[in-house]
Amino acid sequence: MRTMLSAVLCGALLELMAVPAGAAEQALIDAAKKEGKVVWYTSLVVDQVVRPIAKGFEKKYGVKVDFVNSPWQEQAFRIIQEGTAGVTKADVFDALPSFAAINAAGMVAPYKPESAADYDPMYKSPEGLWTAHIIQPVSPAVNTDMVKPENYPKTYEDLLDPMWKGKMAWTTSPSAGGPPGFIGTVLHAMGEEKGMAYLKKLAEQKIANIPSNQRVVLDRAVSGENPLVLSIYNYHVPISQKKGAPVKWIKMEPMTAHVGVVALVKNSPHPNAGKLLIDYILSDEGEQIQADAGYIPASPHVKAKAEGIKPGESYKIYLVTPEVFKENIDRWVKIYEDLFE
């Protein structure tokens, strides 16, 4: 009996070993084509990156991409509402803040895309719940016409210089890329006691709170409304520089960074097409599309469009992962409200 069982197991093993390495991928492609389309809830800029990704994916696989573009708050609300009602419509979604809420509602399906096998472990969930497709480092920036190089702030302590009182600005966004992320980085780097003492001193500098996004805040430095701005995305600066803007981002280590993530919706209508789209977004081809659009790709094989802006090349980061964000965001927001509003 044991001999017969061993023979059966050996035969099964040999049969599995004979399957070509690409068979699983082709099986996924075939299953996705049967489903015919994929629905992507996205917060990314449509013309800059969503349409090019959708076009490349459709051309490569013949599977239609229907996307719904909205802010992350609306994205999270829709997915949770639809899932609760039992009428899930999305297959894939992105955005770090929405992930925390959607995962807490139990509406994320694990998936470990093969295209992200070589990614740095810090850019993917060990459980396969999310994978980073872009890295979003946050830094200060200065107007180079208004600020001399010798006065560029190089450390967090430099922001306490009296010359900056009433001259700085940042977004009011309650996100990892806004003041809460800055606060978290300070507490991580300095420790609780020293970090809180520093933040109280920084609050005395009267930073202007701008009720808009990081791009708008950077434009205030470009226009000269504020010679120094905080918590802007460093990859926005080369875009402005190419247009002749007198602006420069500052490496203030550790720099706050978070990631744009892609994830699979649980009980989605087109799960195979969803997996295939995630694989494409994270592939070198998909990452190159994002790099060409000015984003910083998470793939180790694809370079950023501008030199020196990708973490690991010339500076260190404190990465706010979805898990770190979920665990700390309420407290970071409260510190911001108590000290800076």
C-alpha positions in Angstrom: 0.0 0.0 0.0 2.8 2.4 1.0 4.7 1.5 -2.3 1.6 2.3 -4.3 1.0 5.6 -2.5 4.6 6.6 -2.9 4.4 5.8 -6.6 1.3 8.0 -7.0 2.9 10.9 -5.1 6.1 10.6 -7.1 4.1 10.6 -10.3 2.1 13.6 -9.2 5.3 15.4 -8.3 6.9 14.6 -11.7 3.8 15.9 -13.4 4.0 19.2 -11.5 7.7 19.6 -12.3 6.9 19.1 -16.0 4.6 22.1 -16.1 6.3 25.0 -17.8 7.2 28.0 -15.5 4.9 30.3 -17.5 1.8 28.0 -17.2 0.4 29.7 -14.1 0.8 33.1 -15.7 -0.9 32.0 -18.8 -3.7 30.4 -16.8 -4.2 33.8 -15.1 -4.2 35.5 -18.5 -6.8 33.1 -19.9 -9.0 33.4 -16.8 -8.8 37.2 -17.0 -9.7 37.2 -20.6 -12.8 35.1 -19.8 -13.9 37.7 -17.3 -13.4 40.3 -20.0 -12.8 43.4 -17.9 -11.4 44.8 -14.7 -12.8 47.6 -12.5 -10.1 49.9 -11.0 -11.0 52.4 -8.3 -8.1 54.9 -8.4 -7.1 58.2 -6.8 -4.2 58.7 -9.3 -4.1 61.5 -11.9 -6.1 60.2 -14.8 -4.4 61.6 -17.9 -1.0 61.5 -16.4 -0.9 57.8 -15.4 -4.3 56.0 -15.2 -5.1 56.2 -18.9 -1.5 55.2 -20.0 -1.6 52.2 -17.7 -5.1 51.2 -18.9 -4.1 51.6 -22.5 -0.9 49.5 -22.1 -2.8 46.8 -20.2 -5.6 46.6 -22.8 -3.2 46.4 -25.6 -1.2 43.6 -24.0 -4.0 41.4 -22.7 -7.1 42.5 -24.5 -8.9 42.9 -21.2 -10.9 46.2 -20.8 -10.2 48.5 -17.9 -13.0 50.5 -16.4 -11.7 53.0 -13.9 -13.4 55.2 -11.4 -11.4 58.2 -10.3 -12.1 59.8 -6.9 -10.3 61.1 -3.7 -9.2 58.4 -1.3 -12.0 59.2 1.2 -14.7 58.6 -1.4 -12.9 55.5 -2.7 -12.8 53.9 0.7 -16.5 54.9 1.4 -17.7 53.4 -1.9 -15.8 50.1 -1.5 -17.0 49.6 2.1 -20.5 50.6 1.3 -20.7 48.3 -1.8 -19.1 45.4 0.1 -21.4 45.8 3.0 -24.4 45.8 0.7 -23.1 42.7 -1.1 -22.7 44.4 -4.5 -19.0 44.7 -4.8 -18.1 46.5 -8.0 -14.3 47.2 -7.8 -11.6 44.6 -8.4 -8.5 46.8 -7.6 -8.0 49.9 -5.7 -5.0 52.2 -4.8 -4.1 54.9 -2.2 -2.5 54.4 1.2 -5.2 56.1 3.4 -8.1 54.2 1.9 -6.3 50.9 2.4 -6.4 51.2 6.2 -10.1 51.7 6.2 -10.9 49.1 3.6 -8.7 46.5 5.3 -10.2 47.2 8.7 -13.6 46.4 7.1 -12.3 43.0 6.0 -12.6 43.8 2.3 -9.0 43.2 1.1 -8.1 39.9 -0.6 -4.5 38.7 -0.2 -2.5 38.4 -3.4 1.3 38.2 -3.9 2.1 39.3 -7.5 5.0 37.6 -9.2 6.0 40.8 -10.8 6.9 42.2 -7.3 9.1 39.2 -6.3 12.3 41.3 -6.4 10.8 44.4 -4.6 12.3 45.5 -1.3 10.4 43.7 1.5 9.4 47.0 3.0 7.5 47.8 -0.1 5.0 44.9 0.2 2.9 43.3 2.9 4.2 40.0 4.2 0.6 38.7 4.0 0.1 39.9 0.4 -2.5 42.5 1.4 -0.8 45.3 -0.5 2.1 46.1 -2.7 3.7 49.5 -3.3 3.7 50.7 -6.9 5.2 54.2 -6.2 7.3 55.7 -3.4 6.3 59.2 -2.1 9.1 60.9 -0.2 8.1 64.1 1.6 10.6 67.0 2.0 10.9 70.7 2.5 11.5 73.0 -0.5 12.8 76.5 -0.9 12.4 79.3 -3.4 16.0 79.6 -4.6 15.5 83.3 -5.6 14.5 84.2 -2.0 16.7 81.8 0.0 20.5 81.8 -0.2 22.2 78.3 -0.3 23.9 78.9 3.0 20.5 79.4 4.6 18.9 76.2 3.3 17.6 74.3 6.3 19.6 71.0 6.5 18.3 69.6 9.8 15.0 69.7 11.6 16.6 72.0 14.2 17.3 74.5 11.4 13.5 75.0 11.0 13.5 76.6 14.5 15.7 79.5 13.3 13.9 82.8 13.9 14.4 83.7 10.3 11.6 81.2 9.4 9.0 82.4 11.8 5.8 83.2 9.9 7.5 82.3 6.6 6.7 78.5 6.3 3.7 76.7 5.0 2.3 73.2 4.7 -0.8 71.3 3.7 -3.6 70.6 6.1 -4.0 67.1 4.7 -4.5 64.6 7.5 -2.3 62.0 5.8 1.2 60.4 5.9 2.2 63.0 3.3 1.0 65.9 5.4 1.8 67.2 8.9 0.8 64.0 10.6 3.5 62.1 8.7 6.0 64.9 9.6 5.1 64.6 13.2 5.5 60.8 13.1 8.9 61.1 11.6 10.0 63.5 14.3 8.8 61.3 17.1 10.4 58.3 15.5 13.8 60.0 14.9 14.0 62.0 18.2 12.1 59.8 20.6 8.9 60.7 22.4 10.2 63.3 24.9 12.6 65.2 22.7 10.3 64.9 19.7 7.3 66.5 21.5 9.6 69.3 22.9 10.8 69.9 19.4 7.2 70.0 17.9 6.1 72.5 20.6 9.0 74.8 19.6 8.2 74.3 15.9 4.6 75.3 16.6 5.8 78.7 17.8 7.1 79.3 14.2 3.6 79.9 13.1 3.5 77.6 10.0 0.7 78.6 7.6 -1.9 75.8 7.2 -2.9 75.6 3.5 -6.2 73.8 2.9 -5.1 72.1 -0.2 -2.6 69.4 -1.5 1.2 69.2 -1.6 1.3 70.4 -5.2 -0.5 73.6 -4.3 1.8 74.2 -1.3 4.8 73.8 -3.5 3.4 76.4 -5.9 3.4 78.8 -3.0 7.2 78.5 -2.9 7.4 78.8 -6.6 5.4 82.0 -6.6 7.3 83.4 -3.6 4.3 83.5 -1.2 6.4 81.3 1.2 10.2 81.0 0.8 10.1 77.7 2.6 7.4 75.0 2.5 7.2 71.7 4.3 5.8 68.3 3.5 5.8 68.5 -0.3 6.5 65.5 -2.6 10.1 65.8 -3.8 9.3 64.3 -7.3 7.0 67.3 -8.0 10.1 69.6 -7.8 11.8 68.4 -11.0 8.6 69.0 -12.9 8.5 72.6 -11.7 12.2 73.1 -12.4 11.7 72.0 -16.0 9.3 74.9 -16.3 11.9 77.3 -15.0 10.6 77.5 -11.4 13.1 78.8 -8.8 12.6 75.9 -6.4 14.7 73.2 -4.8 13.8 70.3 -2.5 15.9 69.7 0.6 17.2 66.4 1.9 16.3 66.6 5.6 17.0 63.1 7.0 15.3 61.0 7.8 12.8 62.1 5.2 9.2 61.0 5.7 8.0 58.7 2.9 4.9 56.7 2.3 3.8 54.5 -0.6 1.1 54.4 -3.1 -0.3 50.8 -2.9 -2.4 48.6 -5.0 -4.6 45.9 -3.5 -7.2 43.4 -4.6 -10.8 43.8 -3.4 -12.3 40.8 -1.6 -15.2 39.0 -3.4 -14.6 41.2 -6.5 -16.5 40.4 -9.7 -13.4 40.0 -11.8 -10.7 38.6 -9.4 -8.4 37.2 -12.1 -8.5 40.3 -14.2 -7.8 42.2 -11.0 -4.8 40.1 -10.2 -3.5 40.5 -13.8 -3.9 44.3 -13.6 -2.0 44.4 -10.3 0.7 42.3 -11.9 0.9 44.7 -14.9 1.0 47.9 -12.7 3.9 46.4 -10.8 5.8 45.0 -13.8 8.7 46.8 -15.3 6.5 47.9 -18.1 3.8 49.3 -15.8 6.4 50.9 -13.5 8.1 52.5 -16.5 4.8 54.2 -17.4 4.6 55.6 -13.9 8.3 56.7 -14.0 7.7 58.5 -17.3 4.8 60.3 -15.7 7.1 61.7 -13.0 6.4 59.2 -10.2 9.0 57.3 -8.3 8.7 53.6 -9.1 8.9 51.0 -6.3 10.5 48.4 -8.6 14.2 48.1 -8.1 14.6 47.6 -11.9 13.1 50.9 -12.9 14.8 54.3 -12.4 13.0 57.5 -11.5 12.9 60.1 -14.3 14.9 62.6 -12.3 18.2 61.7 -10.8 18.6 61.6 -7.0 14.9 61.6 -6.0 14.5 57.9 -5.3 15.1 56.7 -1.7 18.3 54.7 -1.3 20.2 56.7 -3.9 21.3 59.5 -1.7 19.1 59.8 1.4 17.4 57.8 4.1 13.7 57.6 4.8 11.2 56.8 7.6 8.6 54.7 5.8 5.0 55.1 6.9 3.6 51.7 5.8 -0.2 51.1 5.8 0.2 49.3 9.2 2.2 52.2 10.7 -0.3 54.6 9.4 -3.3 52.8 10.8 -1.7 52.4 14.2 -0.6 56.0 14.6 -2.6 58.3 12.5 -5.2 59.3 15.1 -2.6 60.4 17.6 -0.5 62.2 15.0 -3.5 64.1 13.8 -4.4 65.1 17.4 -0.9 66.4 18.0 -1.2 68.4 14.8 -4.6 69.8 15.8 -3.4 70.6 19.4 -0.2 72.3 18.4 -0.5 73.7 14.9 -4.1 74.6 14.1 
